[in-house]
Amino acid sequence: MSARDDVDPQETEIGSDADDVGESIIRYVRMVTSLIEGRRVSLEEIKEMLKKKERQHSLTRRRRVDYLVQQLNKDPP
């Protein structure tokens, strides 16, 4: 019995479909960014930009006081 026998084919198809959709979106973002910037943007640049955006925390969703209270509760002085 191989490791391949333990995998449900339906789950594999769903996973690969999700990966295909993600890659399609990244390629689309790359194309739009290239058009906006007027230069060819690499996939690595797009992935790096998405990673940076993913790490950013927005203060606009809550009041500054609420954000500060949360940070103080997370890491008390």
N, C-alpha and C positions, 0 to 999 in steps of 0.2 A: 504494500500500500504506500503510495507516494504522497507527498505533501499536496500535490495537485488534486488527489482524490477527496481531500477534506474540504475543499473549497466548493461552495455552492455556485454553479455557473451563473445563476441569476444575480447574485451579489457581485460577482466579478464584472458582469455587464453593467450594472448600475454604477459601480465604482469607476469603471473606465469611461462611462458616459459623463459622469461628473467631472472627471479629469479633462475630457475633451471640451466640455463647456467652459471650464476655467481657462484652458489654453486658448480657446476661441476668443474669449473676452479679453485676455491679455494681448492677443494679436490685434484685436480691434482697437484697444486703447493705444497700442503702439502706432497703428495707422493714423488715428486721429491726432495723436501727439505730434507725429511727423508732419502732418499737414499744417497744424497750428504753428509749429516752430519753423517750418520751412526747411527742414533737414531730416535726414534719415536717423531715427532713434533706434538704438539696439534693444533687443529683448532684455538684456542685462540691465540697461538703464531703467526700463519700465518696471522690472521686478524690484530693483533697488528703490525706486520712487514709491512703489506700493508698500514695501516694507517700512519705509520711513513714515508714510501716512498711517499705517496700521499701528505704529508705536505712539503716535501723537494722541494726547488726551485733550479733549475739548473742555474749556471752562464755560462755554456758552450754554450748556445744557442745564447748569445749575448755578445758583448764585455763588459768588466768590466766598462768602462766609461759609456756606455749606461745604464747599470744596476744602477750605482750610480746616474746618472741624473734622472732616473725614480724614485728612492727612494727619492731624494731631492724634486722632484716635488710633490710626494705623501704626504710627510711630511716636508714642508719647515722649515728651521732653525728659 
